[in-house]
Amino acid sequence: MATSFKEGSVIFREGDPLEHISLIAEGEVECLSHGHTSLLGKTDVLGFCDLKQGVYTHTYTALTDVSMYQYPCKTVDGLNALMSENADIAYLMVGSLGRQITELLYYRTRLKHEAENAFELVNDLYSEYSRLCKTYASTPKKLPGLEELKAFAGTQSVDDWVHDFYTEISELATNIHKAFFHNHPGIEAGFLNRCIDDISAVSKSCAEYQDYLKTVSALLLDSGGYDLFSLVGQLHTDSMRIDGADFAIEALMAPLTEALSNLADMSAINAGYYQERLEAYWDSLENKRDASAGEPTLDAPPKEQAVNQNLLNSLDEILKYAGVDDEISNAFTKNIHDYTELEDRNSSDDPVPDLRRDITKQFYVIYRSVFLKTLEDAAPPTIIKMFLNFGYVDPALAGYDNANFLYSIADTYKGDPENNIFTVSEWLTSIYKGVRDPSLSEFDMDFTTYCRDLKNQKQIDANEEKRLLADRNEHLKYEMENAFPVVNRVTFGNPSRFCPVYSSHNILRDPETTLITAAKIREIIEEVRTIDFSAFYRETRFSDQKAGITDETISVEIIPNFILMPNVGLRGSMWQEIEGRLRTTPARIFMPIFLEGDLKPIVIRLIGDFRWEMCRRVQGSRWNDLTDPSLTSYFCDYLQFYMNNRSIAMQTMTEIRNELGAARNNYKTVFVQNYVMWIINESKGMARLNSIALGILMTFCPFNAQIREQLSKNMRYNEALTRFGAKRQKRAQRLNLIIKKLQSSGKTIPKEIMDEFEYAKR
């Protein structure tokens, strides 16, 4: 008996368990999978493609009133049994599945064609966009993801003969087709089994092409609003009055909109969203044309004079956006002009130092005004982003090529706050929103202590203290007045020559090379964590009354915050190891956004600095007391009394004395230098440290198991590895006893204890 479904009803949903093979007796059914829609009609079969998965991989909807015959079948074995019972049904199944896979193969061919075209198109269009930018005195902005985009290389291949095989079968005359298949159960079963496998492979291949097309489509039209469509549209409106630009950019926009229309048809982009963006573009274009009606057109600038027109009035735009009073605005404008005209901006002769100081003071007043305004501005202008993240104020001061580069990346340059890497504007925003507390001042005073001191000095009362602690603007003010200016100067690397504005005289290498990105920092952090697995772990107390654990020490990993300061600098700064007094809060490490040095050793040096300061924090007043074993106490004892250690050879003593001399007798500096060699050299078996330093580092900064295994073949490491192994085994045994005790008593083992056990075995 046939089962009926009303028009518009969903017959089966993707993910529903497969119970039947269904044959359409009357009506039409829409089949939807991964954005691809196909139409099934009378004598077509539903459910074939899903036999091996056991669930429906498509959604089937009745386009008209539908009646279907349903045959219980959950597996391929059930299909074979069903076919042997009814030769007519078997033949209908062969015909239906042949048609379905043929249509799917045609769809895959179209996807393949679109993927190849899309890859070529996005590169060609961006190349033409860049050329037109230079022609019409603009700077081509970077398109995130374009450099990483590769031609399609899917994992699910489908041989060319598969397409020909099923296509030619579908084109057979009806009598020949029936003579070959009907009443030949072996041929039918073989064909259907093969077809089920092939349709699965073709479907997976289609899904890969669809994913690839969505990746390419996001470069052309992205939901975030920053894409090639927006770049071309902005260039169009910006250069409208330049002779020839309107026609040239329209010619570029035509293939872009055609490609987007095709991608919308294939569900690679949201058609409704595309239409909204397209209409907004047309409206902005018409408004610009109306506004410039009657105005004379401008000649295209000669190539040698094709300076980005958007950069020419940068300083005026920044000051207008900031809304500062005329006195500061005029003074800053004059000072920037005078600074730009200097032959030697690094000069220590009067009046250059005073000029740098005046610019610095005015810069931070303007910076705060600009930043506060961006908090309420969903889309700050590109020049404002350049000012906030790079310290840029003027193209002549920055150098036109440098300014063009900053302009090209300003809209897309971001940190990675989820992985603790921030641009300075992202960092200040997190302070303002209360996600982070303000940093320590240069006198190591946090905001809470600062407010308490004001109250103790009778400058404010208890109510005002409470208000200050709750006021997000006061938190931001403290950060911007007590930490930001100091750290900006420190990371610049030469305080006596510091000036916070982006200036070409500080540029020693190509800015694109020196630019620090979140990806570069993440890569180095992961490399250090792989070598020194305990680098960011710290001990804390854990208790669980239900499990009977009253006081156990566990280790938790807290990755530091890296904040990129708006300067071209030479060094980083490990500013503070924790927030407030909580030991389970992240450290703060500040870096210049453009680093005129090798990033990797500098980051490793900062991590070594963090290790030392974190140990001092944990140990408190006993940080150099050998009776309380720790990294700092062992290292201080080693450097303080090395001359009395008879196990150290005279040559080694001389090397240690030279190390201390170069470090001006600063034990932390010696440790940090040793730590860099530990990570870069010793981890690869390249001897750089003496046996005493090596033993301390192996105890408190151990390598991972794989490196330890490799180093165990070298006698130089045997003693240190033996001591570390004994310490590791003792800790693991203690935790193992706790776990067994909890298991024997039937109690749930806390996740923290299991994590600590795994950590202890590393």
N, C-alpha and C positions, 0 to 999 in steps of 0.2 A: 504494500500500500504506500502511495506517495505521501511525503511530508510537505506541507505547504508553509510558505513564508510570505508575509505581507511586504509590499513595496517599502523600501527604506530600512527594513529591519536588518540587524547584523546577524548573519547565519552562524559564523564562527569568528572568534577574535584570535589574533596572534597570541600564542601562549596557552590557548585552551588545549586540554588533553585530546589527543586524536582517538576517536572511538569508531568512526565510520569512514568508508569511501562512499562519496555521494555522486550520483549521476543526475544531471539536470534533465528533467522531462519537459518542462515548459518554463519560459522566462529568461531573464538575463541577470548575471551576477558580476559585480565588480570585485576584482582581486587586487589588493593593495599590499605591497611589500617594499620597504626601504624607499618610499616615495614614488615607486613605479606602479602605475595602474594598468591593468589589462582587463579585457572583457571576455567573459565566458558565457556561452549560450547553450542551446539544446544539444544534448549528447556529450557535452563536456563533463569532465570528472573533477571533483574537488578532493584534495587530501593526498594525492599521489606524492607531491613534492615533500611531504612531511612524514612519510612512513619511517624513515631512519631516525628522525628526531623524536618521534613519539608525541609531539605537540604540533599545533598548527603554526607555521612560520609566516602565514599570510592572514590578512583580515578579509573576510568575504561578506559583501553586503548586497542585498537584493535590490536591483535597480527597477525591477517590475515585480508584480506578483510572481512567485516562483514555486514550482513543485519539483521535488527531487525524490529519487529512490535512494535509500541509504542501506549500505551493506556492511555489517559488522566486520571491521578489519583494523587491527592495530599495528601489525608488523608486515614485513615483506613476505614471511612465510604464510601469513593469513591471506595475502594478496594472491599468492600462487594457488592456494586452495580455492579461492573464489573464482579464479579464472578457469580452473579445471572443471568447475561445476556448470559454467555457462559460457559457451563459445561466443555467443552474440555480445554479451557484456564484455568479454575479453577483447573482442575486436574494437568495440567502441572506446575502450580504455586506451588501446594502442593509438587510435586516431586522435583522441583528445590530447594525450600526453605528447604526441608528436607535434601537434599544433602549438601547444604551450611552450615547449622547449625551442621550437623554431622562432616564435615571437620573442622569447627571452634572448636568444642568440642575436637577433636583429637589434634588440635594445642594447646588448653589450657592445655590438659594433658601433652603435651611435655614441655610447659612452666613451669608448676608446677614441673615437674621432674627436669628441668634444674635449677630452682630457688633453690630447696632443695639441689641439688648437688653443686651448686655454693657457697651456704652459708657454707656447710661443707668443700668444697675444699679450699676456701680462708683461712679459719681458720687452716686447716690441713697443707696447704702449708707454711703459715707464721710460724707455729709452727716448721715445719721441717727446714725452712730457719734459724730460731733463733738457733736451735740445731746445725746446720752445722756451723754457725758463731762462736759459742763458741768452736766447735771442731777444727776449723781452724784459731783460734786466730784473730777473727774479732768481731766487735760489731754489733748486730742486730739493724738496724735503725727502728724507729717508722714508722708505716704505717698509715697515717692520715685517720680517718674514720672507722678503723677496730674495735676499742673498742666500737664505737656507733652502729655498725652493728648488727641487730637482725634478727632472722628468719622471713620469710615472714608472714605478718599478714594483708592481704587485707581487705578492707571494703565490697567488692562486692563478696559475697559467691554464689556458684552454687552447689545445692544439687547433690549428686552422682546419684540419680535416673534420673536426667535430661539427663545425658550422656547415661545411659542404655536405657531410653525411646526412644530417637531419633535414637540411634544406631540400636536397634532391629527393629524399623519401617523401617529403610533403608535396612535392611537385609531380609525383607519379600519378598516372591516370587512375581513376577510381577502380576500374576493373583489374588492373595490374596490382594495385595496392592490396585489394581484397584477396586476390588469388594467392598472393605471397603470404599474407598473414592469417586470413580467416581459416579456422579449423587446423591450424598448425600451432598447438599449444607450446611446443618447445621454442619455436621462433618468437611467439608472442611474449612468453615469459622472459626469454633472453633479452629481447628488445626493451621490455619494460624495466627489467632490473638494471640494464645498462643505462637506460634513460634516467632512472631515478638518481644514479650516481652522477651522471653528467649534468643534470639539472641542478644538483646540489653544488657542483663545482662552478657552474656558470653563475649561479646566484651569488656565491661568495666572491667571484671575480667582479660581478656587477657592484656588490657592496663596497669593494675596495676602490673601484673607479669612482663611485659616488662620494666616498670619504675624501678621495683626492680632489675631486671637483669642488667639494665644500671648502677644502683648504685653499685652493686657488681662488675660489669665489670670495673668500673672506678678504683677500688682498684687493679685489676689485670693489667689493661692497661689504662693509663690516657693520655689525650691529652697534659697535662703539662709535661709529661716525667718522673714524679716521681711516681712509682707504684711498685707492687711486681715483675713485669717482670724486671724492672731496678735494683731492689735490688738484685735479684738472679743473674742477669747478671753481676753486679759489683762484687759480691762475687766470681763468677766463674773466672773472669779475675784476681782478686786480689790474689786468692789462687791457681792459676794454677800450680805452681811449688811444692806445698805441696803434698806429697805422698798420693794418694787415693782421693784427693779433686776433681780432674777432673771428675772421674767416678761418685762420689757421687752427685755432683751438676748437672751433666747431667741427673741423675736419677730423680732429683727434677724438672728440667726444662721440662722433657718429659710430665708429666701430666698437667703442666701449659700451654704449647703450645697446647696440645690437647684440653684443655678447651677453650682456646682463639679461636681456629679454630671453635669449635662448636658455640661459641657466635658470631663469625663473620658471620656464616651461618644464624643465627637468627637475624642478624642486630642489636645485642646488642652492638657491637663495630664496628668501621669503618674498613672494611676488608683491604682496601688499606693502611691505616695507620699502621695496624698490620703487614702487609707484609714488610713495610719499616723498622719498628722497628726490626723485626725478621732478616732481611738481615743485618742490621747494627750490630746486636748482633753477627751474624755468622762471619762477617768481622772482628770485634774487637777480637773475639776468635781466628781466624786464625792468625791475626797479632801478638797476644800475644804468640801463639804457635811457630810461626816462630822466634820471637825475643828470646824466651827462649830455642830454639832447641840447644841441646848439653850441656846445663847447668844441673848440677846435681839437682835431686829432693831433697826437704827438708822433714825431718820427721815431722809429725804432733806433735805440742808441747803437753806435758802432760797437763791435765786439770788444774792442780794447777798453771801452768805457762802460761796459754793461754791468755796472754795480747794481746789486739788488736794491730796487727802489724802496722796498719795504724797510730797509735798514737805515736809510739816509737820515731820518728824523727820530732815531731810536731814543736818544736822551730826552727829547721833548715828550715823546710818547710815555716814557717811564715816569717823568715828573708829573705829567698831566694825570696819569693813572693814580699816582701816589696821592695827589691832592695836597701836597705840603705847601706851606706859605711861600710867598714870593721871595722872602729874604733867603731862605734855605735854597729854593729853586735857582735863584739868580747866582748865589754864591757857588753852588755846586756846578752849575753850567760853566761859570768862569774858571773854576779850579780844574775841571776836566779839560777845558780847552788849553789852559796853561800847561797842564801835565802832559797832554798830547804833543805839545810843541817843544817840550824839553829834548835836548840832544842826548842827555843821560838821565834817565828816570831813576837810576839807582844811586845818583850822586848823593854824597853826604855833605856837600857844600850848601850853605844857605843860599836861597830860601827853600831848597827842595825838601828837606826833612819836614819843615813846617807845612809845606803844601801837601805832603803825603798824610800828615796827621789831620789836617783840615778835611781832606777828602774822606779819610777813614771815619771821622766823627759824623760827617754829613751822610755818608753812605748808609750807616746803620739806622739813622733816623728815617731816611727814605725807604730803606729795606723793610722796616717794621710797618710803615704805612702801606706799602705795596702788598706785603704778605697778608695783613689784616683784611685788605679789600678782596684778595683772592679767595678768602674763606667763604665769601658770599657770591663769588663769581664762578659759575659752573664751567665756563670756557674762557680762561684768561687768554689774552693775545699772545702770539708766539714770542714777541719781544719781551714780554713780562716773564715768561717762563725762562728765557735766556738770562734775564737779570737775576731771578731768584736762584736758579740752579748753577749758573756759571759765573755770576758777578759781572756779566756783560753790561756795558752802558753806551758804547759808541763804536761804530765800525772803524773809524780812523785810528782810535786808540787800540782797538783789538787787532787791527790789520784786516783788510777786506777779505782775504781768503779765509782767515780764521773765523771772521764774523759769518761768512757764508756757510762754513761748516757747522757752526753753532746753530744757525737758523735751520739748517737741514735736519738736525737731530732734536731740536728743542721740544717739538710736539710729541715725539715718541720716546724720548729718554725717560726711563723710570727706574726706580729701585725695585726691590722685591721684599716689601714689608712682611709678607707671610714667612719668609726665610731670614728675617732680621737684617735686611739690607735696605737702607733708606737714602733717598736724596735728602738734602737739607730741608726742602719744603715739605716733603712727606714726614720728616722727623718733627718739624715744628708743628705740623698739623696734628700729629699723634700726641704731642704735649698739650696742645690746645683742647683736644677732645678728651683728655684725661686718660688716654690709653697708656701713656708713660708719664712718670714724674719728671720734673725738671732735673737737669744734670747738676753736679757739684760745681760750685764756683772755683776760681783759681786758688781759693783758700780752703778748699775741701769742705765747704759748708753747703748742706742741702737746703731745700726750700723750707722744710719744717723747722730746722734749726734756726734759719734766718728769721722766720716769723717769731719764734720763741725768744730770740735775742732782742728783737725790737720791743717785745712786751717787757722783758726783764730790764731793758734800759728805759722803760717808761715812755717810749715813743708812741706806743699804741696800747690800748687796753685789751682785755680778754675777748670782748665782742669783735673788735677789729681784727684780732688774730684769727678768730674763727672765720670771719668773712674772707680774709686773705687766703686762708687754706682752702676755701670752697670756690674761690673765684678763678675760673679757667684763664681769664685774661691776665691775672696776676702770675699764674704759673708760666704762661707764655712770656710775659715781660721779664721774669727772673731768668728764664733760659736765654732770651735774646740779649739781655744786658750783662749777665754774669758768666755765661758759658760760651755762647756763640762767638763773640768777638775775640775772646782769648784763644779758643780752639782754632779759629780761622787763622790767627797769627801763628800759632804753634805748628799747624800742619803746612803752612807756607814754607817754613824751614829756615827763614832768615829774618828774624823779627825787626832788625834795624832797617831793612829795606821794604818792609811790608806795606802794601797798599791793596785794599780789597777788590779793586776794580780789575776786570780782565784786560791785560795789557800785552801787546805783542812782544815787548822786551823780555817778558818772562818765558816766552815760548822757545824752547831749545830743540824740540822734536815735533814731528807731525802730530797735531792734536788728536787725530783719529787713532794713532798708536798709543798715546798716553792716556786716553780716556779710560777711566775705570768703569766697568759695567758690573752689574749684579752677577752675571754669568761668570766673569773672571774671578770674582771673590768666592763664589760658591765652589768653583772648581778647585781652588787652592784649599779652602776649608775642608772639602771632602778628601783631598789628598792627605792633609795633615791628620784628619780623623781616621783615615785608613792606616796610617803609619803609627801614630800615637793615639791609640783608641780611647785613652782616658783623658785626653787633653781638656775636654770641657765638662768632665764629670766632677761632681763635688759631693761630699758626704752630708747627709742630713739624718735626723732622727725619725724613726717610724714606729708606730704602735697600732695594735689592732686587738681590742679587748675581747672580741668574739673568738679570735684565734688564739688568745692567751699570750700575745706578744706585747710586752709592756714597753720595751725600749731596745730597739735594734737599729743598727747603723746601716743605711742603704745609700747607694750612689745614684744620683740623677744627673742627666746631661742637660746643660743649659747653654745653648749657642749664644755667643755675644751679639750685640747689636753693632752693625757697621754703619756709620753715618758718613756720607760723602759731602765734604765741605766745598763751597763755591770758590775754589782758587786753583791756581797752577802751583803745586807744591812739591816738596822734596821728602816729606816724612809723614808717618802716621803717629797717632797718639793713643796709647791705652789709658783712657781718661779716668775710668773708675771700674772696679771689678764687680760691684753689685749695686743695686738700687737701694737706697736707705740702709736698713740693717738686715734685710732678708737675704740669706745666703743662696736662696734658690731663685734669685732674679738675675737677668742677663747683664754681663759687663757692657761697657760702652767703648767702642774703638772708633776714633775719627780718622778719616783719610781725606786727602785732597781729591777732588773729582778728576783732575788731570795730574798724574804723577810723573814727574821727570826723573824716573828711576825704575829699577826692576821690581815689579809688584810682588813676586813670589817671596823673595827673601825678606822683604819688608813686612809682609803679612805674617810670615813665620816668626820673625823677630817680635812682633806685637803679641803673638800667641805665647811666646816664651815669657814676655813681660807680664802677660795676664797670669800665667802659671805661678810666677814668683809672687805677685801681689795677692793672688787668691790664697796661696799658702800662708802668707803673712796674715791675711784677714782671719783665716780659720785658726791659726795658732795664737793669735793675739800677742800678748807680751812675751810669750815663750817662743816666738818665731825663730830665735837663734840659740835656743837652749837645747843642747844635744841630749839631755835626759828625756826630752819629749821628741822622739824621732820624726823628722819631717824633711821635705826637700830643702827648705831654707836653712834649717839648723845643720844638716849634714854639709851643705855647700859652704856655709860660713865657717864651720869647723875645719873643713878641708883647706880653704884659702887662708884662714888665719894661722894655722899651725903646720902648713906644708913643709916648712923648713925643718921641723922636728920629726918628720915622718921618714924613718930610715928605709922604708920600702920604696921611696921615690928616688930615682937616679938623679945625678947632678944635672944632666942635660935637661931632664924634665923639670927640675926646680927652676932652671934658668928660663924655660919656656913659660912656666907659671908666673914668674916674676915679671916677665915681659908683658904677659897678658894683663896683669894687675896694673902695671905702669901705663899701658895703653888705655886702660879703663879708669885711670886715676883712682885706683884702689876701691872702685865701686863694685861690690860683690855681685850685685844684680846684673850689671853690665857684662861681667865675665860670664855669668850663667846664661844670659840671653844669647851671647855669641856662641857658647858651647851648644845651646839648644838648636840654633840654626844648623850647625855642623851635624848635630845628632839626627835631625830630620833629613837634611839634604845628602849628607855623606855616609854617616855611620849606618843608616838604614839600608844602604846598598853594600855594606861591608868594606867601605873605604875608610881606613884608619885615619882619624883626625884628633881624637881625644886620648888623654892618658888614662890609665886603668882606674884611677880613683874617680875621676869625673864620669867615666863610662859606667862604673858600678852604681854611682848615685842616680844617674839618669835612667839606667835600666830598672832600678828599684822604684822610682817615682814617676817616670815617664816611659813605661815599657812599650816595646814594639808589639805589633799584633802577632798572632801565633805563626802565621806563614813566614814572616820575617825572622822570628825567633828560631824557627826550624832551619832556615837557611844559614843563619849565623852560628848555629850550634856546631856546624862543621869546622868553624874557625876557633882554635884554642883560645884566642884572645878574649872571647866572650864567655867562655865556659863558666868561670867563677860567678860572674854577674848573673848569668842565666840560671845557674843552680840556686842561688839565693832567691831570685825572683820566683822560680818554680816552687820552692819550699813555702814561701809566703802565700802564693796563689793557692796551693793545695790545702794549706791550713784553713784559709778562709772558705774555700769550697766545701771542705769537710764539715765545718761548723754549720753552714747553711743547709747542707744535705741532711744533717741530724735534725735540724728544725723541721724540714719538710717531711722527713719520715715520721717524726713525732706527731705532726699534724695529721698525716695520712692514717696512722694507726689509731688515732682518737676520732677519726671520721670527720674532722673539721676541714672547712674549705681553706685551701692554701691561698693567701693573699697574692695578687698579681705582683705587688711590689717585691715580695720575697722571691718569687720565681724569676723576676727580672734581675734581681741582685745575684741570684744563683748563676744565671747565664752570664752575667757580667764578670763574676768571679772566676769563671772557667775560661775567659777569653785569653 
